[in-house]
Amino acid sequence: MSRITDLLHSIPADPLTGALTVPVYQTSTFLQEAPDVNKGYDYSRTGNPTRAALEKIVAGLEGGTAAFAFATGMAAIDAVAKLLKTGDEIIAVEDIYGGAYRLFTEVYKNFGIKVHFVNTTKAENILDYLNDNTKLIWLESPTNPTLKITDIRKVSEIAKTSNALVVVDNTFASPVAQRPFELGADIIVHSATKYIGGHSDLVAGIVVTNTPELDEKIKFIQNAAGGVLGPWDCYLAIRGIETIELRVRRQSENALKVAQYLSQRPEIDKIYYPGLSRHQNHEIAAEQQNGRFGGVISFSLKDDTIETATKLVISTKYFKLAESLGGVKSLICHPFTMTHASIPRENKLKAGIQESLVRLSVGIEDPEDLIQDISQALQQLPHTEIKNED
Ligand SMILES: *Cc1c(COP(=O)(O)O)cnc(C)c1O
């Protein structure tokens, strides 16, 4: 059976009524026949049938043994960090998602947990920091916003020589493009706010595990700390997952067309998209993402100023100016002043976040309309005509 057929038919009919859509079990508590005699549920923090359905579907989608749904992607990341104790160390990809950076360096640091940020585009670089205290190797691939690629298989092989677990934040690739367990990872996290939800209508997070031991540990943390996803949002996430294969395929195809168009425009300086053969880790991305490069593209302008980038991001019609990514409608943002505003200027520049960097999240619209939209916005920039002539 193909994965898409498998996925759709892993969405269960309701065992009680036969409803073909997973019902929203909007209840905090469950009737018990006698103390501790129940139908498998007693309290919705511990377990809820709508959440259980979502968790089972995502576990299947990632090829794991269990999944756990949280109120946000950050709550999912937090649940994994709670596996650690004082004295433990994390090796993290250097351009880690800003929220995870903040959580590790401003919350977990206070509990005596050390984080080393490493350029993992060369897998061997982690050897400089790997020691007996290293408990997690935290990867994102592609990264935000400059789409750097890490060879997950290579890092996992190095990690196997230690006690460290490899965690992959698979948000940007989505489970459709990249299956980290097949590459040797131990834990997968998602901001389901992005491609899993897919419609910019919820915030949610998922942890996926792959051994009975880790299943138990994360389940314990989920119930103990309690940052669970509510039943309505679980329903929305399931509804989103039904079309994830179609969406991500279309978004990847559209993004490649937009990236190819952008790479010919005279106004563009650097372009970051793993689907372009000029991307420094294109081959690894092609292999580990099954030829799907996702919907996110970043680029900088030759006129490298905040003013010109601002003019561009307010001039598009279909690319709506907003943070986030992965939805069916295209978005545009200016990381320097938006998603990465709180990071000091020098650190931004070091990470390739130039003043003119623009990030696109390509949706499922007609690619010709999207290209037309970018084209008319670029025409509005100062000096465009002069540059076109030389
Ligand atoms: C958005 C995002 C998160 C955080 O998820 P929220 O749902 O916003 O809490 C974590 N990692 C990555 C890569 C993200 O893009």
The ligand as an ORCA input file, in Angstrom:
! r2SCAN-3c Opt
* xyz 0 1
  C       7.292     27.566     14.547
  C       8.406     26.647     14.912
  C       8.561     26.155     16.223
  C       7.656     26.583     17.350
  O       6.364     26.168     17.163
  P       5.080     26.944     17.787
  O       3.961     26.098     17.324
  O       5.106     28.323     17.240
  O       5.270     26.935     19.277
  C       9.593     25.274     16.456
  N      10.457     24.899     15.491
  C      10.350     25.372     14.235
  C      11.347     24.948     13.219
  C       9.336     26.255     13.900
  O       9.244     26.732     12.650
*
